[in-house]
Amino acid sequence: MSLAAHPNPNSPVLSHFSLAGKTALVTGGTRGIGLEVARGLAEAGSKVAILYTNTTPSDADKTALSISKATGQTVKAYKCNVTSQPEISSVIDAVRTELGNGILDIVVANAGIATHHAGLDYTPEQFQEIMNVNLNGAFYTAQAAGRVFEKQGFGNVIFTASVSAILVNVPQKQAAYNASKAAVVQLARCLSVEWVKFARVNCVSPVSSFHYN
């Protein structure tokens, strides 16, 4: 039995990728990879919540409005610190209520930071900051989404990992970043098995990207 099938398999190929009527959430969604993911989801027909931390509220709202105007979809910005378990849980509930009429379909745990320090030079605070955002934040985001998906009986979690999870970047010195992304890959594997009855869990591992503010 197929887990998912298009209602009309003979329809144009692009229609098979339609997200019309879906509600999606992207952390770190106002710049870089997260911004392009949010834009792509909206282009595919989904309503999109873009979560941000360091962008100013006015700039985040402008970004959401720009995507909305370009795609014709509802796009809304939400300020959220993903390292706070109660905060990400509260925002996910708000998005589900305000955009999804009680339903949330897709969550992209994308928020992340990268710093460059030699392994001998990391302070505990520098190392922990990377882990808090890249690993803890990703887990708290997925956990809050998973609780919603378990009640719904369906949902999709997508982690943004990195090729750095399996490769050593030279000459960059970023052991903490690489370790955090390796942990995200394994986290995705574990949750994909643990949540198999109610959610699909995947991760993507991009190479380096450049963005312009």
FENJOLIN-V623678 format. One record per residue. RES is the residue in one small letter. OMEGA is omega in degrees with one decimal (NA if undefined). Layout:
((RES,OMEGA) (RES,OMEGA))
This chain:
((m,179.5) (s,177.4) (l,-180.0) (a,-179.4) (a,176.2) (h,-178.2) (p,177.8) (n,-175.3) (p,179.6) (n,-179.7) (s,179.6) (p,-173.7) (v,-175.3) (l,179.5) (s,178.2) (h,-179.6) (f,-179.0) (s,174.3) (l,-179.8) (a,178.8) (g,-179.1) (k,175.1) (t,-176.5) (a,178.4) (l,-179.7) (v,174.0) (t,-174.2) (g,-168.6) (g,-177.6) (t,179.3) (r,175.3) (g,-178.4) (i,-178.7) (g,178.3) (l,-179.1) (e,174.7) (v,179.1) (a,179.0) (r,179.7) (g,178.0) (l,178.6) (a,177.8) (e,179.2) (a,174.2) (g,-176.8) (s,164.0) (k,-171.9) (v,169.2) (a,176.6) (i,-179.0) (l,-177.1) (y,176.7) (t,-172.0) (n,175.6) (t,176.6) (t,179.6) (p,-178.7) (s,178.3) (d,178.3) (a,178.6) (d,177.7) (k,178.2) (t,179.1) (a,-179.5) (l,179.5) (s,178.5) (i,-179.2) (s,179.9) (k,-177.4) (a,-173.1) (t,-176.7) (g,-178.7) (q,175.2) (t,178.9) (v,-176.6) (k,179.8) (a,178.3) (y,175.1) (k,-176.4) (c,172.7) (n,-174.1) (v,177.9) (t,175.9) (s,-178.5) (q,178.6) (p,-176.7) (e,-180.0) (i,177.5) (s,179.8) (s,-179.2) (v,177.6) (i,176.6) (d,179.4) (a,179.1) (v,179.7) (r,-178.3) (t,-172.1) (e,-177.3) (l,-170.6) (g,-177.5) (n,177.4) (g,-177.5) (i,172.6) (l,-173.6) (d,-170.6) (i,173.8) (v,178.2) (v,178.9) (a,-170.2) (n,-173.6) (a,180.0) (g,177.1) (i,177.5) (a,173.8) (t,-176.7) (h,177.1) (h,173.1) (a,-177.3) (g,-179.4) (l,-171.9) (d,-179.0) (y,166.9) (t,176.6) (p,-178.7) (e,179.3) (q,179.6) (f,-176.5) (q,178.7) (e,178.0) (i,-178.6) (m,-179.1) (n,-177.5) (v,-170.2) (n,-178.2) (l,-178.8) (n,-180.0) (g,177.7) (a,179.8) (f,-179.4) (y,177.8) (t,180.0) (a,-178.9) (q,179.3) (a,177.2) (a,-178.9) (g,178.2) (r,175.5) (v,-176.9) (f,178.5) (e,178.9) (k,179.8) (q,-173.8) (g,179.2) (f,176.5) (g,-177.6) (n,173.7) (v,177.4) (i,176.8) (f,167.4) (t,175.7) (a,179.2) (s,172.3) (v,177.2) (s,175.8) (a,-177.4) (i,-178.8) (l,173.3) (v,-179.9) (n,178.1) (v,11.3) (p,-178.0) (q,174.7) (k,-175.8) (q,-178.0) (a,-178.0) (a,178.3) (y,-178.4) (n,179.1) (a,179.8) (s,-179.5) (k,173.9) (a,177.5) (a,178.5) (v,177.7) (v,-179.9) (q,176.0) (l,178.7) (a,178.5) (r,-176.8) (c,-177.0) (l,178.6) (s,177.3) (v,-176.2) (e,-175.6) (w,-171.5) (v,-177.1) (k,-175.7) (f,-178.9) (a,172.2) (r,-176.3) (v,178.3) (n,170.1) (c,174.9) (v,-177.0) (s,-177.9) (p,168.0) (v,-179.4) (s,178.5) (s,178.2) (f,176.1) (h,-177.2) (y,-179.8) (n,NA))
